[in-house]
Amino acid sequence: MSTEQTFSTEWLGRTLTIKTGKLAKQADAAVTVQYGDTSVLATVVEAKEERAGVDFFPLMVEFEEKLYAAGIIKGSRWIKREGRPSDEAILTGRMIDRSIRPLFQGGSKKDVQVIISVLSADLQNDHDMVSLVAASAVLSIAGLNWSGPIAGIRVGRIENKFVFNPTYAERESSDFDIIVAGTDKKVIMIEADAKEIKEAEVLEAIKAGQRELKPAIELIKQVQKNVTVAKKSPAKELKTQDEIKAQAEMEKVYDLAKGWLEKNVNKILFDKIYYTKGERKAAVGAIKEQLDQYLFDQGIEKDKRAAAISRLAEEAIEAEVTRAILKDKKRVDGRKLNEIRLLEAEAGVLPRIHGSGLFSRGETQVLSIITLGAPGMEQSLEGIEGVGTKRYMHHYNFPPFSVGEAKPIRSAGRREIGHGALAEKALLPVLPTKEEFPYTVRVVSETLGSNGSSSMASTCGSSLALMDAGVPIKKAVAGIAMGLASNADMSEWEILTDIQDLEDGQGGMDFKITGTADGITAIQLDTKTAGLTEEIVEKTLNQSKAARLQVLDAMNKAIAKPRADLSPYAPRITSFHIEPDRIREVIGTGGKVINEIIAATGVSIDIDDDGLVMICGTDAAKCQEAVDWVKNIVRDFQVGEIFKGKVVRLMDFGAFIQLTPNKDGMAHVSELAPYRVGRPEDFVNVGDEVTVKVIEIDDMGRVNLTLKGLPENEHLWKDGKGKQEMGAFGGGRSFGGDRPRFGNGGDRGGRPERRGGFRR
């Protein structure tokens, strides 16, 4: 029996509705959220038992994008079922995960799985914001130890006015796209891409978005108040006397360990400056080894020593790193709080490839490599939002050796896709348009060493590589990761520039910011706090600018502007426009003409619907041959033009000469020689090459030619070849009336169509 409950409110001019009690009743909790005609289902299930042997909270956030939501059947001829999630779906799942994870309390080791499924998409209201609200709503009634609710909102700006939860059409006109998750007081997650926006403008957009979160949060609180879900609590275990005694003994071991850690962690971590990740790992190892020795000396057996070290050592180290930053303004590696590690930048580090850049910041090192391709190499996209193409791609790799580990290499995971997308977004605002630079561009960033924000290093490496490849980007783009040290109630905090290893713990954040010297292009924030205040966000943005300018200075010393020429190994593209209604002539029936050009020259040819023709190849001569071929196909003939062409057909009344690959002209028998020719076949043969001049283009577009008066043809006339002597009746044929029509206005091969064998 349905026990559906419905809750609605007006939010930013549209109705936001949350329903529960009807669908997915075997989940711990389930809601549907509708905004406009976009609807999503969110469910949550917690495992019955804790997962053994894990030292983290096993939260799984799965975002499912089904094509039926937009009335689409998968385009593949062979596979109609959705397969691996699209990059967009993975990024949406990551965004929701980063928004809800910080609010889980209590250190449970039970698996918690949140699944968000898009049921319908109206192609106006983006399902990512609806899904974030749905995740918050379902967690708020699931009985878990989760300290929400929160909400998410998208902020745009059109003509200097903020637009909240803009439609897809409105986003096309916006100069930034900022997603804010949290409450109206604190920020938990930010995702942004922008067109070089000033820090103060970004802050205002974030604050404006937070103000508009309140109606959605209040609606979730209303659901929370009226929907009864039993609060989950740990199952009570019946313990034997031996178990109670063992637990009491273990508590004594914990007390011994805590006492030793309080006295010694600071001495070991800060007795000297640890400049490298290896040195800091060794210091952490020393703390654990010395604690183990101390407990051994106290007569504690091995398994209890291991349990105490596992539970307490990392926590104590993290707490001491935070205390030193807050109280002493000291970092383990000796840097000031706003100091960046050693920067190194280099362009053009590899032979033969189209462009490369190597960027290092401390022990983080990324090599970015550019490959340029023809326009037809664009990536095809298919998803709920429809189909499209992508001409700039950034792929990020994170091999295990980059952190000194030996592990199997798998396909790209969520982290790799997320880092690659962030660096891609960072560079998009400075890329040239397709008309300016019609190449498809692929960047691959190989992480060779990782210790703090390799995604920001890949942004810098990509910028260097693009310039090295001669891609005319408008400006260099750099990125920096900002951190935070704070106490439990956030009454004390400090912003850290360029965080690494030990500095990314509880009470911290990873606030990645990219941009040019003139403004921000992308942001990605996640935090291990209950949320950031306006003051923290503002200081982070301002402090990051100084750091970004410092990074840009190091990059500009390596390469200050794009190279004037492409690599000799890169393909060359020649682009030009033709009239759109002439495209069919270039393509030919069934693609016959364009495929003939491709086969003869070895180039690739791409034609946009607006008539932009792009010819790509590595052989300059062959490219030019193809360019001339296409231009000749669509050229407009002028009276007086002279051509050299082959005789392709003979008729009683004249000879047809090929002027361009798809156009013939006719020389009437009377225009073949300065004397009377009896029959055309007596004067020329099919295959002969002659020089002709255009003397007329008639109303039907037919081109009439002459061989007379051209010195190049004198060798044909010197012996009176084909000359007809006058007989009693004149001896010649009579051509009364109009000349016969021929070949569809002189176009060879009939009426061409746009089909097959080429890329459009």
Number of C-alpha atoms within 10 A of each C-alpha: 5 9 8 11 14 13 15 18 15 13 18 15 10 12 13 22 20 24 20 25 17 14 18 16 13 9 13 19 24 28 28 28 28 25 23 18 14 22 24 28 26 29 25 23 18 19 12 11 11 14 15 8 7 10 12 11 18 16 18 16 23 20 24 20 25 23 22 16 20 19 13 15 13 16 10 8 6 7 9 11 11 15 8 8 15 15 15 17 19 21 21 23 24 19 24 26 21 20 27 26 20 21 19 17 12 10 11 17 18 18 17 18 16 23 19 28 20 25 21 21 25 17 18 17 21 19 25 24 22 26 29 26 27 30 31 22 32 28 27 24 27 24 18 21 17 18 14 20 24 28 31 30 25 27 23 25 19 15 9 9 9 17 21 23 27 23 15 13 11 15 18 13 13 20 17 23 22 23 24 27 29 26 23 18 14 19 27 27 26 25 18 22 25 24 21 21 18 17 19 12 12 20 17 14 23 22 18 17 27 23 13 21 24 18 17 25 22 15 21 26 18 13 22 19 11 11 15 11 14 11 10 11 9 8 8 6 6 8 10 9 9 9 11 12 11 12 13 12 14 17 12 12 20 20 13 16 21 17 11 16 21 13 10 13 24 17 12 13 22 18 10 11 14 18 15 14 18 11 13 18 14 13 17 18 13 15 24 21 13 14 24 21 14 16 23 14 10 11 10 17 13 11 9 17 21 15 13 22 21 13 13 15 20 16 13 16 20 17 18 18 22 28 17 17 22 19 11 9 14 17 21 19 19 14 15 13 18 16 13 19 17 11 17 16 23 21 24 20 15 13 10 10 17 23 30 28 30 28 29 23 24 20 21 24 25 32 26 29 28 25 19 25 21 22 26 21 18 18 14 11 13 15 22 21 18 12 11 11 12 13 18 18 19 24 21 26 23 21 19 16 13 19 16 11 9 10 9 8 9 7 8 13 11 14 16 15 19 23 25 24 19 26 32 22 21 31 29 18 22 19 16 15 11 11 11 11 17 23 26 19 21 21 26 22 30 21 23 20 22 26 18 23 23 29 28 27 28 36 31 31 33 34 30 34 32 31 27 30 26 17 25 19 20 15 19 25 32 33 33 31 28 25 25 29 25 22 17 11 10 15 7 11 19 22 23 27 24 26 26 22 13 20 23 20 23 19 24 25 27 24 26 25 26 29 31 24 17 15 19 29 27 29 27 21 22 22 25 19 23 21 23 21 13 16 9 16 18 16 13 23 21 14 16 26 23 13 21 23 19 15 22 21 17 18 26 14 12 19 20 16 18 21 16 12 10 18 18 11 13 17 21 22 22 17 18 13 13 17 11 13 10 13 23 19 21 27 25 23 18 16 19 19 22 28 20 15 21 18 10 12 17 17 24 23 27 19 23 14 11 12 16 17 24 23 24 28 22 15 14 15 11 17 24 17 16 25 22 13 18 25 17 17 21 18 14 8 16 13 13 12 11 17 16 15 19 19 22 16 16 19 14 13 18 20 27 23 28 24 22 22 16 20 22 27 28 26 26 19 22 18 20 24 22 14 16 17 22 20 21 20 17 12 18 18 15 14 13 11 16 18 19 28 22 20 16 17 15 10 8 10 14 21 23 22 28 22 24 20 13 14 9 13 17 14 10 16 16 8 9 15 15 20 17 16 12 11 8 5 6 10 11 14 10 8 10 6 6 6 10 8 10 14 13 13 17 21 21 17 14 14 12 19 17 18 16 15 15 18 14 14
